Amino acid sequence: MRHLKFHQLLSLFFLTTFLFAQNLDVAKRNNADEYFDYISVTNRNHLIKLNGTWQYKRSDALNWESISIPSSYLNEDRITFKRTFSLEKQFKKNQIILHVKGIHNFAVFELNGETIYTYNYNGAEVEIPLDKNLLYFEQENTLEITVDNILNYQNSFPRKYINSQALMYGGITKDIYIEVIPDLFIGNLDYQRKNQQISFEIQSIGLDSLKKLRLEEISIFTDLDDKEIVRIPRTIIGNQLETRKINLDHSANQQIKNLANSAYKIKVFIQLFENKNQLAVFENSVTSFPDFDAEPLRIIAKVEQYPNKMNQADFRDIEIAIEKIRSTGFNAIYFPYDNPHPYFVDLAKRNKLQVFVALPFFSFTEVQLKMPETDIYIKNYIAQTVRNYQLVLHTLYPNETARQLAEKYKLTLLSNNQLVYNGKTIHVIDPVAGQYKSTAGYQTQFSEDYQSKLLTEQIEPEQSFLLFYYSDFYSPMPHIRNKRIGDLLMNQTGLLSFDRSEKKAYKDIKSKLSSDKELAFNPGENIPQEEYSFIILGIISLAIFVIAFRQTVRLSNNLKRAFLHAHGFFSDTRDRRILYMGQTSFLVFILILINGNIFASLIYFHRNNELMNILINYFFSADTSYYLLQTIDTPYSLQILCVILTFALIIVMTACIKFLSFFIGRKVNLKQCATVTTWSAIPLLFLLPLSVGLYNMLAFNLYVTYANYAIIILLAWSLLRWINGARVIIDVSHTSVILLSLLCLAVLLGSLWGSFEYFKNISDYVDYFDYLTNK
């Protein structure tokens, strides 16, 4: 009884420690507030965030369902999204604007049943003034957006990347929010680094004169870590405010002059008073970077941002990506889709990386470039977009019309395999990832060796310029996992091997370009915080086992006896002389932790392997596959799943012995079966040290093949011990145990296969039934 209480205390200690060991940043990852801090609007205005849960309905559906916005989907027809919001009564006199950062591709907006806007900008952000006569105050308003992802060629342009399937991804793919602009506000904050001048504007609706007002301003200069350097207060009154555009000159301040070669922040706090009444308040900050001599464009990292991944505002992942990009030798970033995450651009600037962003209307043919709508489209997009990066005009082939448009709007021109930048034409090398053909492997022409040979032949070391796309950053797995609404459209490019661990072609190119730099981008170079849960679980398992082994004499004696004298141990179990269920339960607990952690480490490290994706999608339905792939991408969720599955395996093997006894006629109870199954697996305790550091060994390429052999040998040894234990307690030959076990396995696999096939197709049956009933 005392030992049982001890094991219960150990179990409680493990569960408590495991919960506290999880990553505390998980809640923050799903917090959209952090992302809104980087939206390019001043915080003078009131923002009503519309991100989150919306209702959606297909054109042929009767009921509304829930979906998270922003997101993307694959569908054939129009889908209507619906969301309610409320406005305070005090906003009646204010200007109210709906901001949509991105929709694909065509949309109709309705407010409280009235059509207010038709969108055909193919992903470009848009601002829609809302008519206050259509709005309800102090009660709910209904916003409906009907989105069609099929391109309308009369109003739009073809995509840059043509999907081989008939479906195109679409939806409300970026942030959506309402901005309430007060009658009197301060905005358009700007800072001219060259002359240390801060400027902003006072804008008013219905206020003719500002002479009676008083403006109090504080400029705070800090370093990038927000450590204050200097604070400068100002008071402005009378006629100075009548210009409505205020310029504050700080060039005389010596402390600011000393920052000429440093990056710093300027925080501005402004209050506008009439006598003692505060009329408006404004607070914002600007980050200023010193001018640096741009390095020749040599290697550009192509970063593909997918809406539902980036909108989680996982800032640490962005920081890791920038570290990898810079340390690997890239000196610029290219985003093939518009509106990159503002934090990505901010960090790139800090690291002296040039940023290029493609216009969202995708590749043009020369005929389309000559259309008058094209010129209007580019002009409108540039006018609507606030940015601090270089826009790229991507065309299918070099032509004079594209060159003229690029010159007219000061765009960087990317045509096929040529980039026109600063008057120079740069050769573009855009490697294609290995394209999957069958489970036997990749097509020969897309192999690592072939890519390496092809690219190294194209590169001339003495060449001044080279553009090289490398898009392993934020590229998810290569297949479309699910064609249901809300799921990702998967795409993968980059120079990666079959299991995404080797980068042979990239290493060859890197060594040819700059032999003095060591390749810094290795798998697992930066381990996200949550991946330390593999280490934590291993240490907890080891600690619990060592404490119990040293303090419980019977446990240590039984382990030695079961290990060295297995036949006698199983004979005592058969005769019911040894049935320590407390010790057996403890061993089960330790074994499922060890093996669950090892299996989780292996699965997590190889989670992006193409075969993993194929197997999951083959055996499970689309929805189940999607959630499984999401689960194996989260370490602690995967650990819990593997621990549960390991426990289920022990139960199945225990039940198998009980099932075998029915054929023999010998009565064997479940306690005996559980004892044999558990104690036959004690060789797996040798994997305790490996479970602590297995993931790190894999991540840092320290893993040796002998570890695989050790795991396989110990598993095989445990299986043989289990067969021997089953033979002893039911008193039959080894051959009988093996044959009956194979029979049980065949029955189990057949049942599972039937279940997989059933659940894989049941959704199709239900859909077909709905189709028949609604026909």
C-alpha positions, 0 to 999 in steps of 0.5 A: 500500500505504501508503494502504491501511494509512492507511485501515485505521488510520482505520477502526480509530480510528473503530470504537474511538472509536465504541465508547467514545462510547456511553452508559455508562449502558446497563448501569445501565438494566437493573439492577434493584438500583437500583429495589429501593433504593426498595422500601418495606421496611426493609433490616433484612431479607434480600431474595431478588429474583425479578425476571428470567428465568422460565419460562412455559407456556400452558394448551394448550402442552407446552413451557416458554419463557423470559420476563422478569418483570415484564412484561405480555401479551395472551392468552385463557387462563391462563398458568403462570409458574415460577421456582426459588429456594433458601434458606440453612439459617440461615433455618429459624427466620425468618419468610419472606414472598413480596411480589408488587407487582402481578398482573393479574388472578386468580392461584393460587400453588403452592409445591413442588406445594402450593397456598398462595394464591389471588389476586383483587385485580386488581393490588393488592400482596400479602404471602404468608407461606410455610409453612416446612414446605413449603420446602426449605433448601439446595436448590431450591424451585419457585414456580408462579403461574398467572395469568388475565387474564380478570376474574372478576366474582364476585371482582373488578371491571371495568376503568377502561379497557375494551379494545375487543378481547376480550383484556386485558393481564395477567401479573406486572406489578410486582416480586416478591421474598422477604423473610426476617425475622430473630427479632430486628429493628428496623423501622418507622422514622418521623420527625416533622418538627414535633417533630424526633423519630425513632421505631423499634421493636424486634421479637423472636420468642421473646425475653421481655426486652431488659433485658440488651441495649445499643442504639447509634444514630447519627442523621446529618442531611444535605442532599439531596446527602448532604452531612453537616450534623450527626451525633448518637450515642446509647446506650440500655440497660436498661429503656428498651428494654423499651418496644420502641418507641424515641423519640429527640428532637432538638428541642434541637439548634440545627443541626436547628432551622435546617433548618425550611424546608429539605428534608433526609435523616435516615440512621439506623444502629442496632446491638443488642448483648448484651455484645459480641455484635452481635445485630441491625443496622439502617440506613435513611434518611428524606427529610423535606420542609418543609410547603408551602402547596399551590397550588390544583389548576390543572393536573394531569399525568396520567402513565401508567406501563407496567410494562416501561418503568418497571422498567428503573429509568431514573432519568434519564428520571424526572428529565427527566419531573419537570423537564418537568412542573414547568417547564410549569406543572403543580402535581400528578401523577395516576397512573391506575394504582396503585403509581407508581415510588417515585422518581417520588413522591420527586422530585415531593415535592422539587418541591412537586408533589401526587401522586394515585394511582388505586386499582387496582380501576378504575371502579365503577358505583353497584351495584358500590359498594354490594356489601359486597365493595367495602368489604372490598376497599378496606379490605384494599387500604389496609391492605396498601399503604404510600404517601405519596400521595393515593389516588383513588376513580374512579367512572363517575358521581357518586353518594352511595355513592361520596361516603360511601366516599371520606369513610370512607377519606379518599379523593379522589373522581373521578367522570366529569368532577368531582373532589372535593378538600378539600371543593371540586368541580373540573371535570375536562377530559380531552382525548382524543388524535387517534384514528386512522381511516385513512392519510388522517389523523385524524377531524375531531372529534379534530383539534388545531384542534377540541380547541383550540377545545373546550378553550379554550371550557371554560376560564374564566381567572378560575376558581380550579380546573382539572384538565387531564390531559396524558399525553405523558409515558411514553406509547408509540406508539398501537397494539398492536404484537403480541398475543404474550406479553410484549409491550406493550398500547399506549395513547396520550392527550394533545394531540399532532399527527400527528407528535407534535411540535406541541401547538397545543391545549396551547399555546392553553390554556397561554397562556390560563391563565398568559400570564406563563410561557413554554412550557418543554416542547418536543420535544427540550428535554432530550436523553438522553445516548445521543442525543449519539451522532448528534453524535459519529458526525457529528464522527468522519466529518467528522474522518476525511474532513478528515484523509484529504483533507489528507494524501492528494494523490491522493484530493483530486485524484480527488475534484476530477476525479470531481466536475468531469469525471465523464464523463472519470473514468468513461471512465478507469474503463471503460478501467481507467486509474483503479481506486484500490480503497483510495480507493474503499473509504475513500469507501464508509466515509465515505459510509455513515457520513454517510448512515447518520447522516442517515437515523438522525437522521430516523428517530429524530426521527419514530420516533413518527409514526403512519405509521412504525408503520403501515409497519413493522407492514404490511411485517413480521411481528409479531415483526420489527416489535416488534424493529424498533420497539425498535431505532429507539427506541435511537439507537446501535442505529439508527445501526448499522442505518442504516449497514449498510442504506446499505452494502447499498444500495451493494452492490445498486447495484453488482450492478445495474450488473454485472447490466445488463452481461449484457444488453449483452454487454460485460465489466465487472468488479465493481471497475469497478462499485464504482468507478462506484457510489461515486464517483458519490455524492460530491455526498453529501459535502456533507451532512457538516456536516449530519450533525453537527447534524441531530438537534439541529436537529430536536430544537430546532425549528431545522430548515428545509425547505431542508435537506430540499430539499438532501438530495433534490437531492443524492440525485437528483444522485447517482442521475443521476451513477450512471446516467451512469457506468453508461452510460459503462462499459457503453457504452449510452444513458441510456434503456437504463440507466434501463429496465434499472434499472427492470426490476432494481428491479421484480424486486428489489421483487417478491422483497422483497415475496414475502419479506415476505409469506412471513415475515409469514405463516410463523409463522401456518403454523407455528402451524397446523401445530402445531395440526394435529399436536397436535389 
